Amino acid sequence: MAACCFRRSIASQLSKVLDLPPENLIKSISAVPVSKKRHVADFQLSIASVTEDSSSESSAQDLHLQAQKLAERLKCDAVVSEISTGPGTVNFRINRELLAKTVLQQVLKDGSEYGVKSELFCTVPRQKVVIEFSSPNIAKKFHIGHLRSTIIGNFIANLKVALGHEVIRMNYLGDWGMQFGLLGVGFQCFGNKEKLKSSPLQHLFEVYVQINKEADDENVKKLAKDFFRKLEEHDEQTLSLWKQFRDFSIEEYIRIYKRLGVHFDEYSGESFYQQKSQEVLKMLEDKGLLQKTVKGTGVVDLSEKKDLSLFSTVMRSDGTSLYITRDLAAAIDRMNKHSCDTMIYVTDKSQSSHFQHLFQILKLMGYDWAERYDEVLYQSSQDLQPKHIVSYLLTLSHLAAVAHKTLPVKGSAPEVAQARCCLFQAARSVLANGMKLLGITPVTQM
């Protein structure tokens, strides 16, 4: 990578002044984001990252003085054309001719691998990663929440693959639970088999809305509860109707994923773990973790004082499983099946409590690998956010458009025209690479 050789050059000079090994300094030298405004530096060194006396109590003025003192001891050379200081930083501006020549040559040489060969990634261990994303609920419309999870999850998977990790893309469908008891009763009352075949998600949504209006009726509640109990007991007629809901819904989801350019290595679902969830309940009971309430439900005490001030319900009073029970079974099964290093759940903040309980119970059950799970909450600031690449690509697009207007190829001297063609070809290549990471198919012409 072009940036690597510039970092090494800067680190080499800094190591002589600071008496630190160059390799210890490379990660402290960060590239300054490309900006539409006046560009003052290409690389930046944070004083706080390399000086021993820069505690959290150091004032901004102290850090600025330290930056100025360090900058005075550094010299410009064939690589660095200008050294300046900012708030607690030393800034380095690279020789423009060298920068342009080196970067363009590197982009054209590396092609689709440009950006992922950086020495910043060389110490990152290659891992086997399971990424669960999208995960829509069967018989419900594909809404914006699912779209967000799908797009972000696809980006994370693409990024991990680009960095050399082994990735398993998993779609864990919401295809089991008490809501199917209500939907089953609703379909028996308002359903139409022809509409189910022609427009499954729309029709099932309409049925669910209708039956949901009567959900508080005690008779409807009982019928829904009986329907789901029959599902768990594998009643043939009940299971057949549920299977139609699932199969028709998946067919429509696959069409949506195809349009989005998204694929999955594995389709799973809560229904896969209906039997295994009963095994989880037995394990919890054997370990003395399952407690019965006066209402007959099964709970796991998560409180520090073991006084049930914090608990998670894992079993209904009739013995049927809950969402979290099936998630416990799924987590255990995935680790046994894939032996992955990392599991990433692409979800939102509303599921935070659920996943905290899930991991706590796994740890109580003795599964130490639960510590290695990553919960990705995309309403908080995380490194796996696509916004960094999106922002960079938008800025690059703007600058490429400006260059197209101000740097004409036609009518220029041959050497100048060739150099400008290289510039536009490199910009096109980097834009395409970034778009592919985001799951967007670049167009070759408009």
N, C-alpha and C positions, 0 to 999 in steps of 0.2 A: 504493500500500500504506500502511496505517495506520502500520506500524512505520517506514516511510520518513520520514514527516513528524515523528515523534518523534526519530528519529536526526538529522535535519537541524536540529531545534531544539536538541538537545544539542550537536551539532557546531558550531553557530553561536556558542554561548556559549563553548565550549572554544577556538574559533579566536581569539577576542579575548584570552583569557588566555595561550594558548600561542603566539600570533602565527604560526599555521599556517592555510593555506586550509581551509575547511570540507570540501571534497571529499577532502582528504587524510586527514581524520579519520573519515569515515563508516564505512569498512570496519573501523576499529579499535573501533567501538562495537558490541558484540555483544549480541543479545537473550539474556536469562537464561532457560534452559529452564523451562517450566512445571513446578511441583512440587506434590505432594500436601501437603507440609509447609508451614510458615509461609513466605510469600513476602516476601523482604526487598528485592528489586530487580527491575526490568523490563529494564534495560539496564546494561551494564558496560563500563568502559574499562580496558584493561590498560595500566598505566604503562609497561611495557617496550616497548610499541609506539609510544610518542610522545615519550619522553625520550631525549636524545642520550647521557646518561651512564649509561644502564641497560645495562651490558655483561652478558655471561653470568656474570661473576664477582660481580656485585652481589648482596649478601646479601638474604634475604627481609626483614630488618629495614630495610635501606636503601630497598627498593622500597615498603615500607609507609609509611615516613616521607615519601617523595616523594608517595605517594597522599594522605596526610593534608594535606600542604602545598597540593597542587592543589585538594583538596576545600574547603579554607578560603577559596580565592579565587573559588569558584563560589557562585552564589546560586540559591535556588528561585524559580520563576516560575509563570506560568499553566499551563505544561506539566509541569514537574518539581516534585513536591511534597515530595520528600525526597532528600537527598544523603548518602551514607555511604561508608565505606571498608572494604575487605576486604584479604586478603593480596596486596598489589601491585595493587589495583584500586580504581577509584572507581565506586560504584554509584548508579544513578539510579532513583528510583521515580516513576512517572507518576501525575498526578492521576487518581484512580480513576473519577470521573464522566466526565472527558474521554476516558480510555482506553476505557471500556465503550462510550460513544456512538460514538467514532471507529471502533473495531474492528468493531462490529456493522454499522454503516452500510457499511463497506468490504466486509465479507464478503457482505452481501446484494446489494451493487452488482456486485461482480466475479463472483459465482457460481462456476462451475467454473474460472475463471482466477485465483481468489484464491490468493495465495502465489507466483505465477510472474511477477507484474508488478513485483517488487521492483527497486529501483535497484541492488541488489547484482548483478543479472544483466545490467544494461544494457551493461556493458563487455565481457561475454563474447561473443566472435565466434560467429555461427551457423555450424555445420559440417555436412558430410555424413559420417555415421558408419555404418560397417558393424559390426553386433554379432553375433558368432557365439555361439550358446548352445544348450543342450540336447544336441545332437549324440550321440544314442544309437548303439550298435552294432547294426547289422542282425542279426536272428536271435537277439538276446539280450533278456532281460526288461528292462523299464523300471524301473531300481532307484533307490534314494534319491539316489545321486550325480547321476543325470540329472535327477531332480526338483528338487534343489537348484539346479543350473545353469539349469534351465528357469524356476523362480520368480524367481531373482535376475536372470537375463538379461532376462526380461520386465519386471521392475521398472526396470532401467536403460533399456531401450528406451522405456517409458512416460514415465520422467523426462526423457529427452532430447527426446522429442516435445513434452512439456509446456513445455519451455524453448525451443522453436522450432527445434530441429535437424532436419535431414532424416535419417531413420533407415531403414536397410535391415536387417530382421531375417532372419538367415540360420541355417539348420539344416544343419550339415555332418555328414552321416551317415558312420559308420564302416562302409562297405559294401564294403571291399576289403582284401586282405591274406592272409597265410599261414593265418590262422585259418579262412578260408573253404575252404582246401584240406583242412584237417582236418574241417571240418563237411561238406564235400561227400563225403568218403570215409565219414564217419559215417552220412550219409543213405543212401548206397548200401548200407550194411550194416544199419542199424536204422530207416531212415525209413519213413513211412507217408503216402501222398499225401492220404488222406482227413483224417487228423489235421492235416496241414499246412494244409489249407484251413480247417478248423473252429477250430483253436487254434494258429496259426503260431508265436508266440513261445514258448508253453509246450512245444510238441512239439520245436521246434528246440533249445530249452534242454535237454530230456531227451536228445536225440540227441547234443548236444555233450558232456554229462556222461558219457554212455556211451563215446563214442570217446576222450574225454580220458583215460580209465582205461588206454587202450592206446597213448597218445601216445609213450611211450618205446620202443615196439617199432620196430625199424629198418625193417621192412616197411611199417608204418603211416606212418612218417615219409616214406618214399620215395613212397608213394601220395599223401600230402597235398601233397608238393612237386610231384609230377607234375600233380595236379589244379589247383593254383594256376598252374603254368606254362601249362597249357592255357587257363586263364582269360585270362592275359595275351596269349596267342596268338589269342584269340577263337575257340576251338573251339566250334562251334555247340551241341553237346549239353551241354557243360559250362556254357556261358554261359546256356543255357535254364534249367538247374536253379538256377543262382545268381540269375537274374532272378526266379524264383518266390519264392526266399527273400526277396529285396528287396521285391518288390511286396506280398506278403502282410504282411510286417512293417510297411511304411509305412502300409498300411490300418489296422492296429491302433494304430500310433502316432498317427495323425490322430484316431482316436476318443478317445484319451487326452488329446490337446491340446485337443480340443473341450470335454471335461469341465472342463479346467483354465482355459478361457477364453483360451487362448494361440494366436496365429497367427504365421505366417512369411511373409515376402515372397518368400523364395527357398529352395528345397530343393536342396542340393548334396550332394556326397559324394566320398569318395576315388576311387571308380570313374570320376568325371568326369575325373580327372587321371592316369589310367593311361598314356595316350599322352604327355601333356604332361610327365609325370615323366621319360620317356626324353629329352625335349628339354632338361629341366633337367640331366640327367646329361651330355648333349652340351655344354651351356653350361659346366658345371663343368670338363669335360675341355679345352675350347677355352681357358679362362682359366687352365689349369694348376693348378686347385684340386683335381682328382680324382686321388687316389693309389690304387694297387692294393697290397693286402697280399699276403703269401705264400700266404694261403688263397684269394686271388682276389676278395675283397670290395673294394668301393670306399669310401674314406674321405676326409673333408675335415679337414685339420689346423687345429685351432683354438687351438693353443698359441702363446704369445707368442714363444717362441724357435724355433718351427717344428721341434720335435723329436718331434712326435707324442705328447707327454706328455698332450695333450688333443685328442681327435678325435671326429668324428661319422661313424658308418657310414651311407652313403646308398645303397649298392647291394649286393645279395647276390652270391655267387660265380657264380650262374647268370645274372646280368644283370638280374634282376627288381628292382622298386622296393621301397622301404620306406616306412613311415608318414611319416617326415620328408621324404622325397623328394616325396611327393604333397602334403604341406603347403607345401613350397617352391613347387611348381607352382601350388597354390591361391592363395597369397599374391600371387604375380606376376600371375596371371589376374585376381584381384579388383581390384587396383590399376589394371590396364589397362582393365578393364570399368567400374568405378565411379568412378575418380579420387577416392577418398574422402580426407577430411582425417584421419580417425582410424579405426583398427580396434581393436575391443575383443573379446578372447577371454575368455569367461566360463568359467573352469576352476578347478581347485583346486591346492593346493601341490604335489601329487605330479607335476604336469606342468611344474613350474618349469624343470627342467633341459632338457627338450625344447624349450621356447619360447626359452630362452636360446641354445641351439644354432641354432634356426631363424633368429633375428634376426642372429646372428653370421655365418651363412653368407650371408644376404641382403646384408649389408653388404660381405662379401668379394666378392660377385658384382657390387658396384657400385650396389646399390639403396639410395640415401641415404634414401629414404622409410621404410626399415625403422626409422629412428630415431624415427619418429612413431607407431609402434604402441604401444598400451597393453595390457599384460598384466594382467588383473584376477585377483589371487590372493585368494580370499575367506577364507583362514585367517589373513590378516594384516590390519592396520587400514588400510582404504581409505575414501575419501570416498564412493564409490558404493555404500555398504552401506545396505540398507533398514532396518537396526535403528534408525536415528535417527528415521525416520518412524513405525516400529512403536511405539517407546517413547513418542513424542509422542501418537499416537492412543490408546494404552492409558491414558495419563494424562488426556487429554481425555475419554475415555469415563467414567473414574472420576469426574471433576469434574462432568460432565454428569449422571451418575446422582445425585450428592450434591445438585446444584442442583434436580433434579427432585423430590427429597424435601423440600427446605427452601424452595423457591420455588414454591408452588402457583399455578397460573394461575386455576383455578376458584375463585370466591369473592373474588378480589382486585379492587381498584378498576380500572376500565377502562384507565386510563393504565398502571398497574402490570402488569396482565394483558398488555397489548400489548407492553410492554417485555420481559416474560419470554418471550412467544411469539417475539419477535425473537431472544432469546438462544438458545432451543432450535432455532430454524430455522437460525441461523448455525452452531451446533455440529453439527447434522445435515449441513449443506452441507460443512463442513470435513472431517468424518469421511468423507463420501462421496468427496470429492476425493482424500483420502489413501488410501482403500481402492482406488480405481481405479488409482492409481499402483502399488500393490502387486499389482495384477492380481486384486483381489477385487471381485465384483459386489455392490454394496450392496442390501439388501432394503428395500422400501418399507413393509412391514408384517410382523408376526409372528403 
